[in-house]
């Protein structure tokens, strides 16, 4: 074999002799199927561990991210994980997580699995991803005073595209019963202070605060374990007066502050539900236009948002 052919083979290019071989239709079909198979495997690995595309269905992050944006998510940066369910089913399977390049940081725009409504064990919709801005880290104290967010008693940096629908805050003392945690005397504009749990944090449990933490404790055990009988709190039937958290948690908020279902309402995001960081808008169009009106849909593409960085 000539040096030229050796070099071609080394870099994966067919040699001149191999190019002269005439393949049968059956051999061509087999080679085509093999190419599709390996391309599919490569695409699956990329989507699973490196980058995935997610569509934005709601306006909770406007004007940072718009409804109809198709956003690329860097899954590798926080340590991507393998699939948690058998495809197209709700059957959980063992999974593993790769080491992270860095941990999530305040102000990151984060994509995560929706943990479920405030009082639910799991989300009613499987593999539902949300995108919000990370406000509170494990161990932080989050408070909102007349719409202004404070973390550890310091004003949180204002996102460049923050948006309010109403300039008037809901007065302090006017309780919103939908607020997390259950029974807290707060509302969406005057909230907290709330200490965000971190792994190893020990809290006292009392009849006055057990409803605040019931769902999180149940989720950490994977079943309903918290009970209260005659003022005595139990976990798996054993009387307790405290609890030590097993996971780190994050407090998330949308930039469209008055129109965002976020941690103020449904609660906290555990570390193992963080998917990745949203970093660029691939392209964007009007999602309300049906595919049957293809030309109108293509005409709605927002060219000013194509390849727009998210920050």
Phi and psi restraints in degrees (value plus and minus 20) as a CYANA .aco file:
   2 UNK   PHI     -89.9   -49.9
   2 UNK   PSI     141.0   181.0
   3 UNK   PHI     -80.4   -40.4
   3 UNK   PSI     -55.8   -15.8
   4 UNK   PHI     -83.7   -43.7
   4 UNK   PSI     -62.4   -22.4
   5 UNK   PHI     -89.2   -49.2
   5 UNK   PSI     -57.1   -17.1
   6 UNK   PHI     -81.6   -41.6
   6 UNK   PSI     -62.1   -22.1
   7 UNK   PHI     -84.9   -44.9
   7 UNK   PSI     -62.1   -22.1
   8 UNK   PHI     -82.5   -42.5
   8 UNK   PSI     -61.9   -21.9
   9 UNK   PHI     -87.0   -47.0
   9 UNK   PSI     -56.9   -16.9
  10 UNK   PHI     -81.9   -41.9
  10 UNK   PSI     -59.4   -19.4
  11 UNK   PHI    -111.1   -71.1
  11 UNK   PSI     -15.0    25.0
  12 UNK   PHI      70.2   110.2
  12 UNK   PSI      -6.5    33.5
  13 UNK   PHI    -119.4   -79.4
  13 UNK   PSI     117.9   157.9
  14 UNK   PHI     -82.1   -42.1
  14 UNK   PSI     122.2   162.2
  15 UNK   PHI     -93.9   -53.9
  15 UNK   PSI     146.1   186.1
  16 UNK   PHI     -82.2   -42.2
  16 UNK   PSI     -56.8   -16.8
  17 UNK   PHI     -84.6   -44.6
  17 UNK   PSI     -61.3   -21.3
  18 UNK   PHI     -87.1   -47.1
  18 UNK   PSI     -53.5   -13.5
  19 UNK   PHI     -88.2   -48.2
  19 UNK   PSI     -47.2    -7.2
  20 UNK   PHI     -97.6   -57.6
  20 UNK   PSI     -37.6     2.4
  21 UNK   PHI     -90.8   -50.8
  21 UNK   PSI     106.8   146.8
  22 UNK   PHI    -110.1   -70.1
  22 UNK   PSI     101.1   141.1
  23 UNK   PHI    -112.8   -72.8
  23 UNK   PSI     127.9   167.9
  24 UNK   PHI     -95.4   -55.4
  24 UNK   PSI     140.3   180.3
  25 UNK   PHI     -74.8   -34.8
  25 UNK   PSI     -56.5   -16.5
  26 UNK   PHI     -85.1   -45.1
  26 UNK   PSI     -63.3   -23.3
  27 UNK   PHI     -85.5   -45.5
  27 UNK   PSI     -57.5   -17.5
  28 UNK   PHI     -85.2   -45.2
  28 UNK   PSI     -60.6   -20.6
  29 UNK   PHI     -84.4   -44.4
  29 UNK   PSI     -62.4   -22.4
  30 UNK   PHI     -82.9   -42.9
  30 UNK   PSI     -62.5   -22.5
  31 UNK   PHI     -84.8   -44.8
  31 UNK   PSI     -56.7   -16.7
  32 UNK   PHI     -85.6   -45.6
  32 UNK   PSI     -64.3   -24.3
  33 UNK   PHI     -83.0   -43.0
  33 UNK   PSI     -61.1   -21.1
  34 UNK   PHI     -81.6   -41.6
  34 UNK   PSI     -61.9   -21.9
  35 UNK   PHI     -82.7   -42.7
  35 UNK   PSI     -63.1   -23.1
  36 UNK   PHI     -83.0   -43.0
  36 UNK   PSI     -60.3   -20.3
  37 UNK   PHI     -82.2   -42.2
  37 UNK   PSI     -69.5   -29.5
  38 UNK   PHI     -89.7   -49.7
  38 UNK   PSI     -52.2   -12.2
  39 UNK   PHI     -85.9   -45.9
  39 UNK   PSI     -59.6   -19.6
  40 UNK   PHI     -84.6   -44.6
  40 UNK   PSI     -61.7   -21.7
  41 UNK   PHI     -82.4   -42.4
  41 UNK   PSI     -63.7   -23.7
  42 UNK   PHI     -82.3   -42.3
  42 UNK   PSI     -64.1   -24.1
  43 UNK   PHI     -83.4   -43.4
  43 UNK   PSI     -60.2   -20.2
  44 UNK   PHI     -83.2   -43.2
  44 UNK   PSI     -62.1   -22.1
  45 UNK   PHI     -85.0   -45.0
  45 UNK   PSI     -60.3   -20.3
  46 UNK   PHI     -85.3   -45.3
  46 UNK   PSI     -67.3   -27.3
  47 UNK   PHI     -85.4   -45.4
  47 UNK   PSI     -56.1   -16.1
  48 UNK   PHI     -94.6   -54.6
  48 UNK   PSI     -61.3   -21.3
  49 UNK   PHI    -135.8   -95.8
  49 UNK   PSI     -37.8     2.2
  50 UNK   PHI    -138.1   -98.1
  50 UNK   PSI     -89.7   -49.7
  51 UNK   PHI    -156.9  -116.9
  51 UNK   PSI     119.3   159.3
  52 UNK   PHI    -155.6  -115.6
  52 UNK   PSI     139.8   179.8
  53 UNK   PHI    -122.6   -82.6
  53 UNK   PSI     117.1   157.1
  54 UNK   PHI    -152.4  -112.4
  54 UNK   PSI     122.6   162.6
  55 UNK   PHI    -116.1   -76.1
  55 UNK   PSI     120.4   160.4
  56 UNK   PHI    -112.8   -72.8
  56 UNK   PSI      93.2   133.2
  57 UNK   PHI    -113.5   -73.5
  57 UNK   PSI     -37.9     2.1
  58 UNK   PHI    -149.0  -109.0
  58 UNK   PSI     148.4   188.4
  59 UNK   PHI    -116.7   -76.7
  59 UNK   PSI       3.2    43.2
  60 UNK   PHI     -88.9   -48.9
  60 UNK   PSI     -38.3     1.7
  61 UNK   PHI    -129.7   -89.7
  61 UNK   PSI     -13.1    26.9
  62 UNK   PHI     -83.1   -43.1
  62 UNK   PSI     119.4   159.4
  63 UNK   PHI    -117.2   -77.2
  63 UNK   PSI     -13.4    26.6
  64 UNK   PHI     -85.8   -45.8
  64 UNK   PSI     -68.7   -28.7
  65 UNK   PHI    -150.6  -110.6
  65 UNK   PSI     113.5   153.5
  66 UNK   PHI    -120.1   -80.1
  66 UNK   PSI     135.2   175.2
  67 UNK   PHI     -80.4   -40.4
  67 UNK   PSI     109.7   149.7
  68 UNK   PHI      78.4   118.4
  68 UNK   PSI     -27.5    12.5
  69 UNK   PHI     -89.6   -49.6
  69 UNK   PSI     120.5   160.5
  70 UNK   PHI    -126.4   -86.4
  70 UNK   PSI      93.9   133.9
  71 UNK   PHI    -127.7   -87.7
  71 UNK   PSI     117.1   157.1
  72 UNK   PHI    -108.8   -68.8
  72 UNK   PSI     116.3   156.3
  73 UNK   PHI    -136.4   -96.4
  73 UNK   PSI     104.2   144.2
  74 UNK   PHI    -102.7   -62.7
  74 UNK   PSI      82.1   122.1
  75 UNK   PHI    -105.0   -65.0
  75 UNK   PSI     -43.3    -3.3
  76 UNK   PHI     -91.2   -51.2
  76 UNK   PSI     -50.0   -10.0
  77 UNK   PHI     -85.0   -45.0
  77 UNK   PSI     -57.6   -17.6
  78 UNK   PHI    -116.0   -76.0
  78 UNK   PSI     -17.5    22.5
  79 UNK   PHI      71.2   111.2
  79 UNK   PSI      68.5   108.5
  80 UNK   PHI     -91.5   -51.5
  80 UNK   PSI     137.4   177.4
  81 UNK   PHI    -141.4  -101.4
  81 UNK   PSI     138.2   178.2
  82 UNK   PHI     -93.2   -53.2
  82 UNK   PSI     153.4   193.4
  83 UNK   PHI     -80.4   -40.4
  83 UNK   PSI     120.7   160.7
  84 UNK   PHI    -119.1   -79.1
  84 UNK   PSI     -31.3     8.7
  85 UNK   PHI    -155.2  -115.2
  85 UNK   PSI     132.1   172.1
  86 UNK   PHI     -84.8   -44.8
  86 UNK   PSI     110.6   150.6
  87 UNK   PHI     -71.6   -31.6
  87 UNK   PSI     116.4   156.4
  88 UNK   PHI      47.3    87.3
  88 UNK   PSI      -2.3    37.7
  89 UNK   PHI    -155.2  -115.2
  89 UNK   PSI     154.0   194.0
  90 UNK   PHI    -127.5   -87.5
  90 UNK   PSI       1.3    41.3
  91 UNK   PHI    -106.9   -66.9
  91 UNK   PSI      97.2   137.2
  92 UNK   PHI     -95.1   -55.1
  92 UNK   PSI     125.7   165.7
  93 UNK   PHI    -152.5  -112.5
  93 UNK   PSI     137.9   177.9
  94 UNK   PHI     -79.7   -39.7
  94 UNK   PSI     124.4   164.4
  95 UNK   PHI    -160.0  -120.0
  95 UNK   PSI     145.2   185.2
  96 UNK   PHI    -150.7  -110.7
  96 UNK   PSI     138.0   178.0
  97 UNK   PHI    -141.2  -101.2
  97 UNK   PSI     113.9   153.9
  98 UNK   PHI     -97.6   -57.6
  98 UNK   PSI     135.7   175.7
  99 UNK   PHI     -81.1   -41.1
  99 UNK   PSI     125.8   165.8
 100 UNK   PHI    -107.0   -67.0
 100 UNK   PSI     131.6   171.6
 101 UNK   PHI     -94.4   -54.4
 101 UNK   PSI     -61.5   -21.5
 102 UNK   PHI    -174.7  -134.7
 102 UNK   PSI     144.0   184.0
 103 UNK   PHI    -104.9   -64.9
 103 UNK   PSI     137.8   177.8
 104 UNK   PHI     -75.7   -35.7
 104 UNK   PSI     125.8   165.8
 105 UNK   PHI    -147.3  -107.3
 105 UNK   PSI     135.6   175.6
 106 UNK   PHI     -74.2   -34.2
 106 UNK   PSI     118.6   158.6
 107 UNK   PHI      64.8   104.8
 107 UNK   PSI     -27.8    12.2
 108 UNK   PHI     -82.6   -42.6
 108 UNK   PSI     122.7   162.7
 109 UNK   PHI    -111.6   -71.6
 109 UNK   PSI      91.2   131.2
 110 UNK   PHI    -133.1   -93.1
 110 UNK   PSI     117.7   157.7
 111 UNK   PHI    -120.8   -80.8
 111 UNK   PSI     113.4   153.4
 112 UNK   PHI    -168.0  -128.0
 112 UNK   PSI     139.5   179.5
 113 UNK   PHI     -93.8   -53.8
 113 UNK   PSI     111.6   151.6
 114 UNK   PHI     -87.1   -47.1
 114 UNK   PSI     102.0   142.0
 115 UNK   PHI     -94.6   -54.6
 115 UNK   PSI     -34.3     5.7
 116 UNK   PHI      98.6   138.6
 116 UNK   PSI     144.7   184.7
 117 UNK   PHI     -83.0   -43.0
 117 UNK   PSI     144.7   184.7
 118 UNK   PHI     -68.2   -28.2
 118 UNK   PSI     -64.3   -24.3
 119 UNK   PHI    -126.7   -86.7
 119 UNK   PSI     -10.9    29.1
 120 UNK   PHI    -115.6   -75.6
 120 UNK   PSI     126.8   166.8
 121 UNK   PHI     -86.5   -46.5
 121 UNK   PSI     -62.9   -22.9
 122 UNK   PHI    -159.3  -119.3
 122 UNK   PSI     146.6   186.6
 123 UNK   PHI     -88.5   -48.5
 123 UNK   PSI     121.8   161.8
 124 UNK   PHI     -91.0   -51.0
 124 UNK   PSI     -38.4     1.6
 125 UNK   PHI    -134.4   -94.4
 125 UNK   PSI     101.3   141.3
 126 UNK   PHI     -89.0   -49.0
 126 UNK   PSI     119.0   159.0
 127 UNK   PHI      35.0    75.0
 127 UNK   PSI      19.2    59.2
 128 UNK   PHI    -106.5   -66.5
 128 UNK   PSI      98.4   138.4
 129 UNK   PHI    -119.7   -79.7
 129 UNK   PSI     117.9   157.9
 130 UNK   PHI    -133.5   -93.5
 130 UNK   PSI     139.1   179.1
 131 UNK   PHI    -150.9  -110.9
 131 UNK   PSI     105.3   145.3
 132 UNK   PHI    -165.5  -125.5
 132 UNK   PSI     154.8   194.8
 133 UNK   PHI    -115.0   -75.0
 133 UNK   PSI     115.8   155.8
 134 UNK   PHI     -97.5   -57.5
 134 UNK   PSI     100.3   140.3
 135 UNK   PHI    -125.9   -85.9
 135 UNK   PSI     -69.5   -29.5
 136 UNK   PHI    -137.1   -97.1
 136 UNK   PSI     111.5   151.5
 137 UNK   PHI    -111.9   -71.9
 137 UNK   PSI     144.7   184.7
 138 UNK   PHI     -75.1   -35.1
 138 UNK   PSI     107.7   147.7
 139 UNK   PHI      71.7   111.7
 139 UNK   PSI     -32.5     7.5
 140 UNK   PHI     -93.0   -53.0
 140 UNK   PSI     140.7   180.7
 141 UNK   PHI    -133.2   -93.2
 141 UNK   PSI      98.4   138.4
 142 UNK   PHI    -124.4   -84.4
 142 UNK   PSI     115.9   155.9
 143 UNK   PHI    -165.7  -125.7
 143 UNK   PSI     123.3   163.3
 144 UNK   PHI    -140.5  -100.5
 144 UNK   PSI     105.7   145.7
 145 UNK   PHI    -141.4  -101.4
 145 UNK   PSI      90.2   130.2
 146 UNK   PHI      29.9    69.9
 146 UNK   PSI      30.4    70.4
 147 UNK   PHI      58.7    98.7
 147 UNK   PSI     -29.2    10.8
 148 UNK   PHI    -112.7   -72.7
 148 UNK   PSI     108.3   148.3
 149 UNK   PHI    -109.7   -69.7
 149 UNK   PSI     111.6   151.6
 150 UNK   PHI    -141.5  -101.5
 150 UNK   PSI     117.5   157.5
 151 UNK   PHI    -144.3  -104.3
 151 UNK   PSI     102.6   142.6
 152 UNK   PHI      35.2    75.2
 152 UNK   PSI      19.2    59.2
 153 UNK   PHI      49.7    89.7
 153 UNK   PSI      -5.2    34.8
 154 UNK   PHI    -139.3   -99.3
 154 UNK   PSI     119.8   159.8
 155 UNK   PHI     -82.2   -42.2
 155 UNK   PSI     110.0   150.0
 156 UNK   PHI     -94.4   -54.4
 156 UNK   PSI     121.7   161.7
 157 UNK   PHI     -74.2   -34.2
 157 UNK   PSI     115.3   155.3
 158 UNK   PHI    -100.3   -60.3
 158 UNK   PSI     101.6   141.6
 159 UNK   PHI     -78.5   -38.5
 159 UNK   PSI     124.5   164.5
 160 UNK   PHI     -82.5   -42.5
 160 UNK   PSI     -47.2    -7.2
 161 UNK   PHI    -132.8   -92.8
 161 UNK   PSI       8.4    48.4
 162 UNK   PHI     -81.2   -41.2
 162 UNK   PSI     128.5   168.5
 163 UNK   PHI    -162.4  -122.4
 163 UNK   PSI     118.0   158.0
 164 UNK   PHI    -143.9  -103.9
 164 UNK   PSI     117.9   157.9
 165 UNK   PHI    -105.6   -65.6
 165 UNK   PSI     -46.1    -6.1
 166 UNK   PHI    -151.8  -111.8
 166 UNK   PSI     113.3   153.3
 167 UNK   PHI     -99.7   -59.7
 167 UNK   PSI     -27.6    12.4
 168 UNK   PHI    -123.2   -83.2
 168 UNK   PSI     100.0   140.0
 169 UNK   PHI     -94.0   -54.0
 169 UNK   PSI     131.0   171.0
 170 UNK   PHI     -87.5   -47.5
 170 UNK   PSI     108.1   148.1
 171 UNK   PHI     -80.8   -40.8
 171 UNK   PSI     126.8   166.8
 172 UNK   PHI     -82.0   -42.0
 172 UNK   PSI     116.9   156.9
 173 UNK   PHI      78.1   118.1
 173 UNK   PSI     -36.4     3.6
 174 UNK   PHI    -106.8   -66.8
 174 UNK   PSI      83.5   123.5
 175 UNK   PHI    -101.1   -61.1
 175 UNK   PSI     114.7   154.7
 176 UNK   PHI    -121.6   -81.6
 176 UNK   PSI      93.9   133.9
 177 UNK   PHI     -88.3   -48.3
 177 UNK   PSI     -31.6     8.4
 178 UNK   PHI    -107.0   -67.0
 178 UNK   PSI     -23.8    16.2
 179 UNK   PHI     -91.5   -51.5
 179 UNK   PSI     125.7   165.7
 180 UNK   PHI    -110.0   -70.0
 180 UNK   PSI     121.5   161.5
 181 UNK   PHI    -101.0   -61.0
 181 UNK   PSI     145.1   185.1
 182 UNK   PHI     -78.1   -38.1
 182 UNK   PSI     102.9   142.9
 183 UNK   PHI      71.5   111.5
 183 UNK   PSI     -21.4    18.6
 184 UNK   PHI     -89.3   -49.3
 184 UNK   PSI     119.4   159.4
 185 UNK   PHI    -105.5   -65.5
 185 UNK   PSI      30.6    70.6
 186 UNK   PHI    -146.3  -106.3
 186 UNK   PSI     156.3   196.3
 187 UNK   PHI    -157.6  -117.6
 187 UNK   PSI    -198.9  -158.9
 188 UNK   PHI     -88.5   -48.5
 188 UNK   PSI     -41.3    -1.3
 189 UNK   PHI    -124.1   -84.1
 189 UNK   PSI     -39.7     0.3
 190 UNK   PHI    -151.7  -111.7
 190 UNK   PSI      79.0   119.0
 191 UNK   PHI    -152.5  -112.5
 191 UNK   PSI     118.9   158.9
 192 UNK   PHI      65.4   105.4
 192 UNK   PSI    -186.7  -146.7
 193 UNK   PHI     -94.4   -54.4
 193 UNK   PSI     123.6   163.6
 194 UNK   PHI    -147.5  -107.5
 194 UNK   PSI     104.7   144.7
 195 UNK   PHI    -105.4   -65.4
 195 UNK   PSI     106.6   146.6
 196 UNK   PHI    -101.3   -61.3
 196 UNK   PSI     105.4   145.4
 197 UNK   PHI     -83.9   -43.9
 197 UNK   PSI     127.3   167.3
 198 UNK   PHI    -152.4  -112.4
 198 UNK   PSI     140.9   180.9
 199 UNK   PHI     -78.1   -38.1
 199 UNK   PSI     106.4   146.4
 200 UNK   PHI      73.3   113.3
 200 UNK   PSI     -28.1    11.9
 201 UNK   PHI     -92.2   -52.2
 201 UNK   PSI     109.8   149.8
 202 UNK   PHI    -126.2   -86.2
 202 UNK   PSI     109.2   149.2
 203 UNK   PHI    -142.2  -102.2
 203 UNK   PSI     132.6   172.6
 204 UNK   PHI     -98.8   -58.8
 204 UNK   PSI     119.4   159.4
 205 UNK   PHI    -129.6   -89.6
 205 UNK   PSI     107.5   147.5
 206 UNK   PHI    -153.1  -113.1
 206 UNK   PSI     144.2   184.2
 207 UNK   PHI     -78.2   -38.2
 207 UNK   PSI     -43.1    -3.1
 208 UNK   PHI     -98.6   -58.6
 208 UNK   PSI     -47.8    -7.8
 209 UNK   PHI    -138.7   -98.7
 209 UNK   PSI     -19.6    20.4
 210 UNK   PHI     -82.9   -42.9
 210 UNK   PSI     -51.9   -11.9
 211 UNK   PHI     -90.8   -50.8
 211 UNK   PSI     -42.3    -2.3
 212 UNK   PHI     -82.6   -42.6
 212 UNK   PSI     -58.4   -18.4
 213 UNK   PHI    -132.0   -92.0
 213 UNK   PSI     -20.9    19.1
 214 UNK   PHI     -74.1   -34.1
 214 UNK   PSI     -72.6   -32.6
 215 UNK   PHI     -85.2   -45.2
 215 UNK   PSI     -61.1   -21.1
 216 UNK   PHI     -83.3   -43.3
 216 UNK   PSI     -63.4   -23.4
 217 UNK   PHI     -83.0   -43.0
 217 UNK   PSI     -64.3   -24.3
 218 UNK   PHI     -79.4   -39.4
 218 UNK   PSI     -62.9   -22.9
 219 UNK   PHI     -84.0   -44.0
 219 UNK   PSI     -58.1   -18.1
 220 UNK   PHI     -84.9   -44.9
 220 UNK   PSI     -46.6    -6.6
 221 UNK   PHI    -113.9   -73.9
 221 UNK   PSI     -30.3     9.7
 222 UNK   PHI      55.8    95.8
 222 UNK   PSI      -6.2    33.8
 223 UNK   PHI    -186.2  -146.2
 223 UNK   PSI     150.0   190.0
 224 UNK   PHI     -95.9   -55.9
 224 UNK   PSI      93.1   133.1
 225 UNK   PHI    -143.3  -103.3
 225 UNK   PSI     -37.3     2.7
 226 UNK   PHI    -107.3   -67.3
 226 UNK   PSI     110.5   150.5
 227 UNK   PHI    -155.3  -115.3
 227 UNK   PSI     136.4   176.4
 228 UNK   PHI    -155.1  -115.1
 228 UNK   PSI      99.7   139.7
 229 UNK   PHI    -152.1  -112.1
 229 UNK   PSI      97.1   137.1
 230 UNK   PHI      33.2    73.2
 230 UNK   PSI      21.2    61.2
 231 UNK   PHI      62.1   102.1
 231 UNK   PSI     -21.7    18.3
 232 UNK   PHI    -119.2   -79.2
 232 UNK   PSI     106.8   146.8
 233 UNK   PHI    -112.5   -72.5
 233 UNK   PSI     114.7   154.7
 234 UNK   PHI    -147.4  -107.4
 234 UNK   PSI     129.7   169.7
 235 UNK   PHI    -145.6  -105.6
 235 UNK   PSI      98.4   138.4
 236 UNK   PHI      34.8    74.8
 236 UNK   PSI      17.9    57.9
 237 UNK   PHI      63.9   103.9
 237 UNK   PSI     -24.0    16.0
 238 UNK   PHI    -122.2   -82.2
 238 UNK   PSI     109.1   149.1
 239 UNK   PHI     -80.3   -40.3
 239 UNK   PSI     114.8   154.8
 240 UNK   PHI    -157.4  -117.4
 240 UNK   PSI     137.8   177.8
 241 UNK   PHI    -145.0  -105.0
 241 UNK   PSI     -20.1    19.9
 242 UNK   PHI    -173.9  -133.9
 242 UNK   PSI     150.4   190.4
 243 UNK   PHI    -168.7  -128.7
 243 UNK   PSI     120.6   160.6
 244 UNK   PHI    -131.3   -91.3
 244 UNK   PSI     101.0   141.0
 245 UNK   PHI     -89.3   -49.3
 245 UNK   PSI     125.6   165.6
 246 UNK   PHI    -117.4   -77.4
 246 UNK   PSI     -32.5     7.5
 247 UNK   PHI    -154.7  -114.7
 247 UNK   PSI     141.9   181.9
 248 UNK   PHI    -106.1   -66.1
 248 UNK   PSI     128.4   168.4
 249 UNK   PHI    -151.7  -111.7
 249 UNK   PSI     138.4   178.4
 250 UNK   PHI    -150.3  -110.3
 250 UNK   PSI     129.4   169.4
 251 UNK   PHI    -126.0   -86.0
 251 UNK   PSI     101.4   141.4
 252 UNK   PHI    -134.5   -94.5
 252 UNK   PSI     124.2   164.2
 253 UNK   PHI    -159.1  -119.1
 253 UNK   PSI     129.5   169.5
 254 UNK   PHI    -103.7   -63.7
 254 UNK   PSI     132.7   172.7
 255 UNK   PHI     -93.5   -53.5
 255 UNK   PSI     -42.6    -2.6
 256 UNK   PHI    -108.2   -68.2
 256 UNK   PSI      57.4    97.4
 257 UNK   PHI     -79.3   -39.3
 257 UNK   PSI     -53.3   -13.3
 258 UNK   PHI    -110.5   -70.5
 258 UNK   PSI     -20.1    19.9
 259 UNK   PHI    -159.1  -119.1
 259 UNK   PSI      33.6    73.6
 260 UNK   PHI    -159.1  -119.1
 260 UNK   PSI     100.6   140.6
 261 UNK   PHI    -104.2   -64.2
 261 UNK   PSI      84.0   124.0
 262 UNK   PHI    -157.4  -117.4
 262 UNK   PSI    -179.1  -139.1
 263 UNK   PHI     -81.0   -41.0
 263 UNK   PSI     -41.0    -1.0
 264 UNK   PHI     -84.1   -44.1
 264 UNK   PSI     -44.8    -4.8
 265 UNK   PHI    -129.1   -89.1
 265 UNK   PSI     -67.8   -27.8
 266 UNK   PHI    -125.6   -85.6
 266 UNK   PSI     -30.1     9.9
 267 UNK   PHI      96.7   136.7
 267 UNK   PSI    -171.8  -131.8
 268 UNK   PHI    -128.0   -88.0
 268 UNK   PSI     136.9   176.9
 269 UNK   PHI    -126.7   -86.7
 269 UNK   PSI      99.5   139.5
 270 UNK   PHI     -92.0   -52.0
 270 UNK   PSI     134.5   174.5
 271 UNK   PHI     -77.2   -37.2
 271 UNK   PSI     -56.4   -16.4
 272 UNK   PHI     -95.2   -55.2
 272 UNK   PSI     -22.3    17.7
 273 UNK   PHI    -123.1   -83.1
 273 UNK   PSI     -19.0    21.0
 274 UNK   PHI     -96.0   -56.0
 274 UNK   PSI     105.5   145.5
 275 UNK   PHI    -113.1   -73.1
 275 UNK   PSI     -68.9   -28.9
 276 UNK   PHI     155.7   195.7
 276 UNK   PSI    -192.9  -152.9
 277 UNK   PHI    -126.8   -86.8
 277 UNK   PSI     106.2   146.2
 278 UNK   PHI     -94.5   -54.5
 278 UNK   PSI     105.0   145.0
 279 UNK   PHI    -147.8  -107.8
 279 UNK   PSI     -38.5     1.5
 280 UNK   PHI    -176.0  -136.0
 280 UNK   PSI     125.2   165.2
 281 UNK   PHI    -108.0   -68.0
 281 UNK   PSI      98.1   138.1
 282 UNK   PHI     -90.0   -50.0
 282 UNK   PSI     -73.5   -33.5
 283 UNK   PHI    -180.6  -140.6
 283 UNK   PSI     155.4   195.4
 284 UNK   PHI    -172.0  -132.0
 284 UNK   PSI     121.4   161.4
 285 UNK   PHI    -171.2  -131.2
 285 UNK   PSI     158.8   198.8
 286 UNK   PHI    -101.1   -61.1
 286 UNK   PSI      86.0   126.0
 287 UNK   PHI     -91.3   -51.3
 287 UNK   PSI     -32.6     7.4
 288 UNK   PHI     -99.6   -59.6
 288 UNK   PSI     -32.5     7.5
 289 UNK   PHI    -104.5   -64.5
 289 UNK   PSI     104.3   144.3
 290 UNK   PHI     -90.3   -50.3
 290 UNK   PSI     137.0   177.0
 291 UNK   PHI     -85.7   -45.7
 291 UNK   PSI     -39.8     0.2
 292 UNK   PHI     -85.8   -45.8
 292 UNK   PSI     -41.5    -1.5
 293 UNK   PHI    -124.6   -84.6
 293 UNK   PSI      42.3    82.3
 294 UNK   PHI     -77.8   -37.8
 294 UNK   PSI     -66.2   -26.2
 295 UNK   PHI     -86.0   -46.0
 295 UNK   PSI     -58.7   -18.7
 296 UNK   PHI     -86.0   -46.0
 296 UNK   PSI     -57.9   -17.9
 297 UNK   PHI     -84.0   -44.0
 297 UNK   PSI     -65.8   -25.8
 298 UNK   PHI     -83.6   -43.6
 298 UNK   PSI     -55.4   -15.4
 299 UNK   PHI     -89.4   -49.4
 299 UNK   PSI     -38.6     1.4
 300 UNK   PHI    -106.1   -66.1
 300 UNK   PSI     -21.8    18.2
 301 UNK   PHI     -77.8   -37.8
 301 UNK   PSI     109.8   149.8
 302 UNK   PHI    -110.5   -70.5
 302 UNK   PSI      75.2   115.2
 303 UNK   PHI     -81.9   -41.9
 303 UNK   PSI     -49.7    -9.7
 304 UNK   PHI     -91.4   -51.4
 304 UNK   PSI     -30.9     9.1
 305 UNK   PHI    -125.2   -85.2
 305 UNK   PSI     -26.5    13.5
 306 UNK   PHI     -85.3   -45.3
 306 UNK   PSI     105.1   145.1
 307 UNK   PHI      39.7    79.7
 307 UNK   PSI      14.5    54.5
 308 UNK   PHI    -106.1   -66.1
 308 UNK   PSI     107.1   147.1
 309 UNK   PHI     -89.9   -49.9
 309 UNK   PSI     125.5   165.5
 310 UNK   PHI    -124.8   -84.8
 310 UNK   PSI     109.0   149.0
